[in-house]
Amino acid sequence: MHRCGVPVILLLAVLVGCTRAGPDPPAGAAVGDRQLVAEYFAAANTAAQQGAAAQQRFLDATQHPDFRGARCPLDGATVVSEPAMSTLRPDPGWLPAGAAAPPRGIVHIVAVTATVRRDGVELGTQIGSRHVVVLDGRGYGFAPCLARP
């Protein structure tokens, strides 16, 4: 972990999450879902390259519809996530923090290397996991929350 001016502990909590065993998604979903998950991360990283405001707009627009009120502002930081797509797998029993039921759609979990930057300065890099849900042919995520100093 690099030294950082802003703790990234809450980001780590969002990245790691909790999993529970559950049924597999419908057969055939994995191939199309893999592409949607990859596209989600590619678009998130493109937004990060355009700056903090662009990434915040992306995260707001792609926050899972059932959890739109659970967004976190990045306060000028960007998060670049490099997924290890070979680790992508279904995680149907996963519950977002404080949720009583899993999100609608097909929940996937994938290992990522996440790098947080602010004003071009790397604040930290962490390996963890992220959840992306495929719902109605689109990938939705859960915006990471950065800890405040």
C-alpha positions as CSV (number, residue, x, y, z in Angstrom):
1,M,0.0,0.0,0.0
2,H,1.3,3.4,-0.9
3,R,1.3,6.4,1.5
4,C,-1.9,8.3,1.0
5,G,-3.4,11.6,2.1
6,V,-6.9,10.2,2.1
7,P,-7.5,6.8,3.7
8,V,-8.9,4.2,1.3
9,I,-10.2,1.9,4.0
10,L,-13.9,2.3,3.1
11,L,-13.0,1.7,-0.6
12,L,-11.5,-1.6,0.5
13,A,-14.6,-2.5,2.4
14,V,-16.7,-1.9,-0.7
15,L,-14.2,-3.8,-2.9
16,V,-14.0,-6.9,-0.6
17,G,-17.7,-7.2,0.3
18,C,-19.3,-10.4,1.6
19,T,-20.5,-13.4,-0.3
20,R,-22.9,-16.3,0.4
21,A,-23.5,-19.4,-1.5
22,G,-26.5,-19.5,-3.8
23,P,-27.8,-20.9,-7.1
24,D,-26.0,-20.5,-10.3
25,P,-27.3,-18.0,-12.9
26,P,-29.2,-19.2,-15.9
27,A,-27.2,-21.3,-18.4
28,G,-25.7,-19.2,-21.2
29,A,-25.7,-16.0,-19.2
30,A,-21.9,-16.0,-18.5
31,V,-20.7,-15.3,-22.1
32,G,-22.8,-12.2,-22.6
33,D,-22.5,-11.1,-19.1
34,R,-18.7,-11.4,-19.3
35,Q,-18.7,-8.8,-22.1
36,L,-21.0,-6.5,-20.2
37,V,-18.9,-6.6,-17.1
38,A,-15.7,-5.9,-19.1
39,E,-17.5,-3.0,-20.9
40,Y,-18.6,-1.6,-17.5
41,F,-14.9,-1.5,-16.2
42,A,-13.7,-0.1,-19.6
43,A,-16.2,2.7,-19.5
44,A,-15.5,3.4,-15.8
45,N,-11.8,3.7,-16.5
46,T,-12.4,5.9,-19.6
47,A,-14.4,8.2,-17.4
48,A,-11.6,8.3,-14.8
49,Q,-9.2,9.4,-17.6
50,Q,-11.5,12.3,-18.3
51,G,-11.4,13.4,-14.7
52,A,-13.2,13.1,-11.4
53,A,-16.4,14.8,-12.5
54,A,-16.7,12.5,-15.5
55,Q,-16.2,9.5,-13.4
56,Q,-18.7,10.6,-10.8
57,R,-21.3,11.1,-13.5
58,F,-20.5,7.6,-14.8
59,L,-20.8,6.1,-11.3
60,D,-24.1,7.9,-10.7
61,A,-25.5,6.8,-14.1
62,T,-24.5,3.1,-13.6
63,Q,-25.4,2.7,-9.9
64,H,-27.7,-0.2,-9.6
65,P,-31.3,1.1,-9.9
66,D,-32.3,-0.5,-6.5
67,F,-29.4,1.3,-4.7
68,R,-29.4,4.8,-6.3
69,G,-29.7,6.4,-2.9
70,A,-26.6,4.6,-1.7
71,R,-24.1,6.6,-3.7
72,C,-20.8,8.0,-2.5
73,P,-19.1,11.1,-3.8
74,L,-15.5,10.6,-4.7
75,D,-14.6,14.2,-3.6
76,G,-12.3,14.8,-6.6
77,A,-10.6,11.4,-6.7
78,T,-10.7,8.8,-9.5
79,V,-10.6,5.1,-9.2
80,V,-9.1,3.0,-12.0
81,S,-10.1,-0.7,-11.7
82,E,-8.3,-3.4,-13.6
83,P,-10.4,-6.5,-13.5
84,A,-8.9,-10.0,-13.7
85,M,-11.7,-11.3,-15.9
86,S,-10.5,-14.9,-15.4
87,T,-11.9,-14.6,-11.8
88,L,-15.4,-13.5,-12.9
89,R,-18.0,-15.7,-11.3
90,P,-21.6,-15.5,-10.2
91,D,-22.3,-14.4,-6.6
92,P,-26.1,-14.5,-6.4
93,G,-26.4,-14.4,-2.6
94,W,-24.3,-11.2,-2.2
95,L,-26.0,-8.4,-0.3
96,P,-24.8,-4.8,-0.5
97,A,-24.2,-3.2,2.9
98,G,-27.5,-2.7,4.7
99,A,-29.6,-4.5,2.1
100,A,-32.2,-7.0,3.0
101,A,-32.2,-8.8,-0.3
102,P,-29.7,-9.3,-3.2
103,P,-30.0,-6.8,-6.1
104,R,-32.2,-7.6,-9.0
105,G,-30.3,-9.1,-11.9
106,I,-27.4,-11.5,-12.2
107,V,-24.7,-10.6,-9.6
108,H,-21.1,-11.2,-10.6
109,I,-17.9,-10.8,-8.6
110,V,-14.5,-10.2,-10.0
111,A,-11.0,-9.6,-8.6
112,V,-9.7,-6.1,-9.4
113,T,-6.6,-4.0,-8.8
114,A,-8.0,-0.6,-7.9
115,T,-5.9,2.6,-7.9
116,V,-7.1,5.8,-6.4
117,R,-5.8,9.1,-7.6
118,R,-6.4,12.7,-6.8
119,D,-5.0,15.6,-8.8
120,G,-2.7,13.2,-10.7
121,V,-1.2,11.8,-7.5
122,E,-1.6,8.1,-6.6
123,L,-3.1,7.8,-3.2
124,G,-3.1,4.0,-3.0
125,T,-3.5,0.7,-4.8
126,Q,-5.4,-2.3,-3.5
127,I,-6.3,-5.7,-4.8
128,G,-9.9,-6.6,-3.9
129,S,-13.1,-7.6,-5.6
130,R,-16.0,-5.7,-7.1
131,H,-19.6,-6.7,-7.8
132,V,-21.3,-5.9,-11.1
133,V,-24.9,-6.8,-11.7
134,V,-26.3,-7.5,-15.2
135,L,-29.9,-6.3,-15.4
136,D,-31.9,-5.8,-18.5
137,G,-28.8,-6.2,-20.7
138,R,-26.7,-3.6,-18.9
139,G,-23.9,-3.7,-16.3
140,Y,-24.6,-1.9,-13.0
141,G,-22.2,-1.3,-10.2
142,F,-22.0,0.0,-6.7
143,A,-19.9,3.2,-6.4
144,P,-16.9,2.9,-4.1
145,C,-16.9,5.1,-1.0
146,L,-13.6,6.7,0.1
147,A,-12.9,7.3,3.7
148,R,-12.5,10.9,4.8
149,P,-9.4,11.9,6.8
